[in-house]
Amino acid sequence: MLAVSRFSKTLATLLKSGVPLLKAMDIVKNVLDNAKLSKVVEEAIGSIREGESIAGPLRKSGQFPPIVTHMIAVGEKSGQLEQMLENVSKAYDSQVETRIQAMTSLLEPLIIVFMGGGVGFIAFSILMPLIQMNDFVQ
């Protein structure tokens, strides 16, 4: 998900800056830290050189969600590819942020329970010898 967002954002930025599509795709391929996606982009570059659309090879790879390839296809047809790629990037960034917030909200109670257990253990470790000494004195 993060790799798709990075792909979309980088390609949109490069295309907006006037970088030719094939050169932009080559740069994006090198920027991606996902080996599978890099290979898909490399194969897509070959297909684009042969006259295919961008969305076709990405769709065939199965590595990109259908909504992404559909938005890319619509962007190509409408001449708004950069805008569609930015929309994809924003949508995936939003999803990533939502998932991170969900994970954080799940981790907070676990951390509190863990810390409570630690404090309880320390309190028990301190009080147990005192109680045993009290029993020994009586």
C-alpha angles and dihedrals in degrees: 000000000000091000091053089051092049090048092051096044095047095046092047092050093048094047091047089053091056099255111152114254098247093047090046091051090050091052091047090051090057094045096053115096092198109093094202093052091046090055091048091051090048090052090046090055089057091048092048090052087055090054103264123136121256095246096053100066092038090053092047092052093063090216094105122065114249092245090058095050090045092052090048090051091050090047091052093050095045096042090241098108094134092052093048091049090051090050090051090049093049092048093051093043088054092050092049091050091049092051092048090051090049092051091047092050089052094047096050096069091044091053091048091051091047092049091047089052090050093050090046091051092050092048090048090048091053098042099043096067090045091053091047091050090050090053090047093051093051 
